[in-house]
Amino acid sequence: MNNLRKIGLSALAGSLAAFSVNAAEVSVSGGASISFDDPNRGGGEANGTRGNGFYMGDSLKFNMSGETDNGIGVAVYYEIDGGALDDYDMTLSGDWGSLKFAGSGGSSAFGAVDDVTPNAYEEAWDIVDDDGTATTGSPTVINGGGGGNMFIYTSPTMSGATLTAAYRNNGGSTSVSESYSDFAIAMSPEAVEGLTVGVAKSDNQAGVGIDTDETTMYVKYAVGAFTIGVQQSDYDHTTANSDQDSTAYGITYAVNDDISVGYSNHEVDFESASLDNQDSRGIQASYTMGGMTLAGAMNKTDNIAGTATRDTEGYEFTLSFAF
C-alpha cells in the first residue's frame, strides 16, 4: 500500500511538473492623464455636472508571461486604476489560439466590436450624460453583454479571418438569469488591402421568459489618409415593442503621422411608437508626440433613450502620458 502511494505521489508530482512555467517575463507599464470635460454642457450641477471639470486618470499595468514545458503559453495581467485593483485576467495560448479567463474588466466578443466605426478619440454616443450617473443619463447603445469571470476564446487568423467567442455562466461575480454567450468573426481579405468586414451575435436572457438577441455587422476601409466605416446593429427583445436597431458611420483623416481628425454619427430607432429616434454625432481630434497624446471630442445627442425632451451636448479633452 505504501509503495502504491509513493508511485501515485510520484506520478502526480511529474504531472504537476509538466505544467510548470519556465522563467517568466515580467513587464510594468502605465499611464497618467489630465482631463477636462462637461458631459451636459450648460446643464449645471443639478443635472449631474461636476463643479470642477478637471480630473486625473492613472493606470499601472503588470504583465507576466511564460511557457510551460509542453509549449502552452501562460500570461497573467493585473491593472491598478485609481489606487485599486481594477482589471485582471489569465490567458493560455498555443497554435490553437488563446483562451482568456477575465476575472474583471474583460470585454465579450460582441462588446469588443459594438461600435468600430472610425473616430479620432471617442464614439459619437460617448461623453454626453444628462444626469451624471454614466448609466441612465447616457445614450442607448446596442453593446452585447457579459461581465466578470468570463471565458474568451480567440482563434488563430486563417486566410484573414479571426473568430472570437465568449461565455459566462450564471455563477459569475454577479448572478445572471442564465449563461451568456456570443461570438464575432472579423475578416481582412488579403486581396483587398485596408478592408475589414465583421459580424457578431449574442444570446442572452434579460429575465424569466425574456430573451434578448443582438446582431451587428460592419465594414471598414482604409485608403490613403482616410478611414471610413459603417455599422448596422439589431436588438430583438421578447417583450412587444422593445426592439431596437442602430446605424453608425464614421470617417477619420490622418493629417500627418501625428495628427488625426474625425467625424462620426450614431442613430437608434426604437420599435415603440412612443419613443423618438436617438441621434448622436460628434467631431474629434488627436495629436500624438512620443508617449504624449492630446485628444478631445465634442458630441451631441438628441432624444436620449428615445425621450424627445432629452437633448444634450458635451465635450471632453484629455492630455495623457504613457510610460
N, C-alpha and C positions, 0 to 999 in steps of 0.2 A: 504494500500500500504506500509506504514511504517512497519507494522507488518510482511508483507511478506518479505520485505527487511531484517529485523532483522533475520527472520528464515533462509533466504538464506545465510546471512553472517555467522550465527552460524554453518550452515551445512558445509560451505566452511572451516571455522576455524577448525572444527572437522576433516574434510578430510585431511587438511594440518598437523594437529597434529598426524594423524595416520601414517604419513611418516616421522615424526621427528626421528632423530638418537639419540639413547641413548649415554651416556658418551663415547666419542671416545677415542681410544688408539692412542697415538702418539709416533712414534719412529724415531730416526735420525741415519743414518749410512753413511758411506762414505769410501773413499779410496784415496790413492795417489800413484803415480808411477814415476819412472825414467826409461826412455827407451833410447836405443842406436840402431840405425838402418842405413842401406843403402839399399834402395829398388831397386837400379840399380847399383850394385857393379861395380866400375871401369868406370861407365858412365860419371861421372863428373857433375858439376853443369849445364852445357849446356843441359843435359838430365833430369834435374829436381831434382837432388840430393841436399839436403841442405848442406851448408858449414859446419854447426855444426850438427853432427848426434845425439847429446843429446837433449832430450826434456822431459817435465814433463806432467803428466796427473793427473787430480784431479776430484773428484766427491763427491757431497754432496746430500744424498737422504733423502727425507722426506716421511714417510708413516703415513697416518691417516686412521683409520678404526673404524667402529661401526656397530650397528644393529638397524634397525627400530623397532617400536613396533609390526609390523606384521611379524617379522622374516627375513627381507631381509637384507643381509649383504651389507654394503657400504664401499668402500675403495677408497682413493684418493692418488695418487703418484706424487711427483714432484722431478726432479733431476736438480741440478745446476752443470753445467760442464763448466770448463774454465771461471768461473765467470758469466755465463749467464744461464738463464732458458733453459734447453735443452729438456728433455723428461717429459711428463706429461700425466696422464690418470685417468679415473674413472671406477670402477668396481662394478657391482651389482651381488650378488651371493645368492644361495639358494640350495635346494635339486635338483633343475632342472639344476644346473650347474652354469656358470658365464658368464656375458656379460660385456665386457670391451669396453669403448669408448676411443680410443687412440688419444688424441689431437695432440701429436707429439711423434715420436720415436717408434711407435708401429710396430710390425712385423706381416705380414699376415700369414695365416695358412700355405701357401706354403713356404713363406720366412723363417719361423722358422725351416723348415726341408730341405732347399735347398741342404745342404751337411751335413749329420750327421755321416759320416764315422769317426771312432775314430782318434783322434790326441791328442798330449800332450800339444799343445799350439795353433796353428792356422792351417787352411786348407792348402793344397798343393798349391792352386792358390792364396793365400793371400800373403801379404807383398810386392811382386815384383811390380814395377811400373816404366816404362821406360821413362815417360815424366813428372812425378811429379804432375799430375792432379788428381790421385786417381780415374779417370774415363776412359778416352781414353787410358791411359797408363797401365791399369790393364788387366789381363786376362779375357776372356769371361767366364761367368758363367750363367747357366740356374737357375734363382733365384726368379721367381714369380714377383709380382708387389705390388701395394698398395701405402701407403703414410700416411700423416697425416689425422686426422678426420675420422678414420676408426673404424667400429664395429667389434669386435672379440668375437665369442661365443665358449665356451669350455664346453663340456658335462661332466656329471659325468662318472667315469670309470665303465663300465659294463662288467663283465667277462673278464677283462683285456684289454678292448677296450675303446679308447677315441676318440671322434670326435671334431675337431676344424674347424670353418668356419669363413671367414672374408668377409666384404662387405664395399665398399667405393663408394659413388655416385659421380657424376661429379660436385658436389657443394663443393668439399673438398677444402683444403687450396690452392691447385694448380689445375686448371681445367684440366680434362682428357677427352678423346673422348667420353667415356661412362662409366657406372658403372663398377667397378671391383669386382669380386667375386672369391673365391677359397675355398677349403676345404681340410682337411687332416685327415686321420684315422691312429692311431697307436695302435698296439696290442702287449701285453706281455702275452702270454698264461701261465696260472697258471701251466699247466702240464709240461712246459719246462722252467725251471729257467734260467734266463740270456738271453733269446731270445726276441728280439723286431723286429717286422716287421711293415712296414708302407707304405702308398701311399698318394700322394697329387696331386691335379689337379687345374689348374687356367684357367680362361676365361677372356680375355681382348681384347681391341681394340686399336691398335697402331696408327690408323688414320682413315680417312674416307674410309670405304670399306676394311680396313686392319684388319683382325682378327688374334690374336695370342692365341694359346692354349699350355699349358705346363703341363707335367705329370712327376712325379718322383716316384720311388719305391725303397725301401731299406730294408736291413736285417742286424741286428747287433746281435752278440752273445758274451757274456762274460763268460769265463770259467777259473777258477783259476785266475792267474795274467794277463791273456791275454784277450783283447777285439778286435774282428775283425768285419769288416763291409764292405758291398758292396752296391753301389747305382747306379741306371740307370735313366737318365732323358732325356726327349724329348721336343723339341721346334718346334711347327708347325706354319708356317707363311704363310699368303695368297699369298705373293709375291713369284714367282717362284725362285727356287734355294736359298731360305733363311732359310730352315730348319736346325736344329742342333740336335745332340744328344751327350750325355756325359756319361762316365763311371768313377766311382771313387771307390777307395778302401783304407782302412787304417787298421793299426794294432798298438795297444799300449801294452806295458808291464809294469806292476807295479813292480818295483824292490823291493820296500817295501811300507809302508804306506805313505811315504813322497816323493819318487822319482818315476817318470814315464818317459818312453821314447816312441817314436812313429815314424812310417813311413807312409806316405800317397801319393797317386797318383791320378791325375785327368786328363782325356783326353776328348777333344771336337772334334767331327767330323762334319765338315761343308758340307752341300749338294753341295754348289758351287764348281765346279771343279777348280776354280782359287785360292781356299784357301787350305792351308795345315792344317793337324791336329794340334791342340794345345795340348801340353803335359806338365803338371806340376807335379813336385814331390818335396817332402821335408822331412826333418827329424826334430824332435822336442824333447825337454826335459823340465821337470819342477821339481822343488824342493819346497816343502811347509813345513813351520815350524810355527805353530800357525797361526797368521794373516799375515805372510810374505810369498811371493811366488817369486821365481826366476825362470824365464822360458825364452825360446828362440827357434828360428827355423831358419833353412837355407833352402830356397826354390829356385827352378829354373824352369823357363817356357820357352819352345821352341815354336816359331811361335805364339806369342801373337796375338789374334784375327785373326789367320789364315795367318799372314804375315811371309813369310819364313825368312826375314832378322831381325826379332824381337825376338832374344834370350836374355833373361835377368835372372840374378840371384840376390838374395838379402838375407839379414838377419835382424833379429830383436831380441833384448834381453831386457827383462823388469824385474825390481825389483819393486814389488808392495806391498802395505800395506793396509789391511782392518781394519776398526775400527767401 
